[in-house]
Amino acid sequence: MNPYKCKQIVFAYLTTPLVDIEAILDKEIEMDKLSKKSVGIYPVDSVFDSSDVYRPQVYNANPTKALFFDCYSTKGTIMISNISDGWNTLCHILSSSTAGHVYMFQFDDPREESHLSCFSCIKNGEDVRIVYAIKDPRWKFFQKGEILSFENNDYYQRRVISSRVNRDILSEYCHFLHLEVEKDEFWEVKNKSILFEYRW
C-alpha cells in the first residue's frame, strides 16, 4: 500500500533512528501498562483498522496504533498511525525525548467538503513551525513560527488560499528532506518495524 495515493493521510518523519525511538517507546511502556509494542516486518496497511482505502485513518480508535520503520533514504524513522491526527500527542512525546526533529505532513484532497493540508515541525516537544490551509467551510490560511530553510515563502503569498499549501507543495518539502513519498518503495517495510499500541 502507498498511503500517498490516499485522499487523506497523515504521517511523521522523525530524524531520530529507529533504535533510539524503540528505547523511548520501551520507557513509555514501563510507565504505562496500557501500552505495548510488537516487533516484526509489518506492512504499512497493517496499522489501519478502516477498510476505506481513501481515508484509512479514523477520528478515534481503540487501541490507538502507530507503525515505526526505517526511512531508507535517510537515517531517520517514518511513523504512521491509525488515527486522523497522526497521533500528534505521541509525536510531541517522542520529540521531547530526542535531540532530533519531528516533521508531520497531512495530505488532503481539496475537492473534499472539509479539507486540511498541513505541515509542522516539532522540536523539544514544542511546535516550532506550523503551516496549513483549511476549508471548513471557508478557506483559511495559518502559519506560526520562523520559516524553515526548505520552505518557499512565495507560495504563502498566493491570492488563492488553496494553492498556498497543497499536495504538490508538501511533496516538494518532503523531497527537500529526502522523502520520496510518492514512490511505492518509500513505504515498503523491508526490515524491522515496531507496532506500538495504546489501549484505553
C-alpha positions in Angstrom: 0.0 0.0 0.0 1.2 3.5 -0.8 -0.5 5.9 1.6 0.4 8.9 -0.6 -2.2 7.7 -3.0 -5.0 8.1 -0.4 -7.2 11.2 -0.5 -6.2 12.0 3.1 -3.2 10.7 5.0 -1.1 12.0 7.9 2.4 10.7 8.7 5.5 11.8 10.5 9.2 11.8 9.7 11.5 11.6 12.7 15.2 12.4 12.2 15.9 10.1 15.1 17.0 6.5 14.2 14.5 3.6 14.8 16.7 2.0 17.5 16.5 5.2 19.6 12.8 5.5 19.0 12.4 2.0 20.3 14.2 2.8 23.5 11.8 5.7 24.1 8.8 3.6 23.5 10.1 1.0 25.9 10.2 3.7 28.6 6.7 4.7 27.8 5.6 1.0 28.2 7.3 0.8 31.6 5.4 3.9 32.8 2.1 3.0 31.3 0.9 -0.7 31.2 -1.8 0.2 28.8 0.9 0.5 26.1 2.6 -2.4 24.3 4.7 -3.0 21.3 5.3 -5.7 18.8 8.4 -6.1 16.6 8.4 -7.6 13.2 8.1 -6.8 9.5 4.7 -5.3 9.3 3.3 -3.8 6.1 2.1 -0.2 6.3 -1.6 -1.1 5.9 -1.4 -3.4 9.0 -1.7 -0.3 11.2 -5.1 0.7 9.8 -8.5 -0.6 11.1 -10.6 1.1 8.5 -11.5 -0.6 5.2 -11.7 2.8 3.5 -8.7 2.9 1.2 -9.1 6.6 0.5 -9.2 7.7 4.2 -7.8 4.8 6.2 -7.2 6.8 9.3 -10.1 7.4 11.6 -11.0 10.1 14.1 -10.9 7.8 17.1 -9.6 4.2 17.6 -9.1 1.8 20.5 -6.5 0.7 20.5 -4.6 3.6 19.0 -1.7 2.3 16.9 1.4 3.6 15.2 3.9 1.8 13.0 7.5 2.8 13.0 10.0 1.7 10.4 13.3 2.8 8.9 13.4 5.6 6.4 15.8 4.1 3.8 16.7 7.4 2.2 17.8 8.9 5.5 18.9 7.6 8.9 15.6 8.6 10.4 12.2 6.9 11.1 8.8 7.0 9.5 5.7 6.9 11.7 2.2 6.4 10.6 -0.9 5.8 12.8 -4.5 4.6 12.6 -5.9 8.0 13.7 -6.6 11.0 11.6 -4.4 13.5 13.5 -1.4 11.2 13.0 -1.2 10.6 16.8 0.0 14.1 17.3 0.4 13.6 21.1 2.8 10.8 20.7 4.9 12.8 18.2 5.3 15.5 20.8 6.3 12.9 23.5 8.9 11.4 21.2 10.2 14.9 20.2 10.6 15.9 23.9 12.8 12.8 24.4 15.2 13.2 21.5 17.5 15.8 20.1 16.0 15.4 16.6 13.1 16.9 14.8 9.7 15.5 14.0 8.1 16.7 10.8 4.4 16.0 10.3 2.6 16.1 7.0 -1.1 15.9 6.2 -2.1 15.4 2.6 -5.7 16.1 1.7 -7.9 16.3 -1.4 -9.0 20.0 -1.9 -12.2 18.8 -3.6 -13.5 17.4 -0.3 -16.0 19.5 1.6 -13.7 19.5 4.6 -10.0 19.9 3.8 -6.7 20.4 5.7 -3.3 20.5 4.1 -0.7 20.9 6.8 3.0 20.8 7.6 4.5 21.1 11.1 7.9 20.8 12.7 8.2 19.7 16.4 11.4 20.2 18.4 11.8 19.5 22.1 8.1 18.8 22.4 7.1 22.1 21.0 5.6 23.2 17.7 8.3 25.4 16.2 6.6 25.7 12.8 3.1 25.2 11.6 1.7 26.0 8.2 -1.8 25.0 6.9 -4.6 25.7 4.5 -8.0 24.6 5.8 -11.5 24.6 4.3 -14.3 24.4 6.9 -16.5 25.7 5.3 -14.4 28.7 4.1 -10.8 28.6 3.2 -8.3 29.9 5.8 -4.5 30.1 5.8 -2.4 30.0 9.0 1.3 29.9 9.9 3.3 30.1 13.1 7.0 30.1 13.8 10.0 31.0 11.7 10.0 29.8 8.1 12.3 26.8 7.6 15.2 26.7 5.1 13.4 24.5 2.6 10.1 26.4 2.6 9.1 28.7 -0.3 7.5 31.9 1.2 6.3 32.9 -2.3 3.7 30.1 -2.1 2.1 31.7 1.0 1.6 35.0 -0.8 -0.7 33.5 -3.4 -4.1 35.0 -3.7 -5.9 31.7 -3.8 -5.6 30.2 -0.3 -6.0 26.6 -1.5 -2.8 27.0 -3.6 -0.7 28.2 -0.6 -0.4 24.8 0.9 -1.3 21.7 -1.1 -0.2 18.2 -2.1 2.4 19.5 -4.6 3.9 21.9 -2.1 4.0 19.4 0.7 5.6 16.8 -1.7 8.2 19.4 -2.6 9.1 19.9 1.1 9.3 16.1 1.6 11.8 15.9 -1.3 14.0 18.5 0.4 14.0 16.1 3.4 14.9 13.2 1.0 11.4 11.7 1.4 10.2 10.3 -1.9 6.7 9.8 -0.6 5.1 9.3 -4.0 7.1 6.1 -4.7 5.8 2.7 -3.6 9.3 1.8 -2.4 9.3 4.5 0.2 6.5 2.8 2.1 7.9 -0.8 1.8 8.9 -2.2 5.2 11.9 -4.3 4.4 13.4 -4.9 7.8 12.5 -4.5 11.5 9.4 -2.4 12.3 7.7 -1.6 15.6 3.9 -1.6 16.1 3.1 0.4 19.1 -0.4 0.3 20.7 -2.2 2.1 23.4 -5.5 0.7 24.7 -7.7 2.8 26.8 
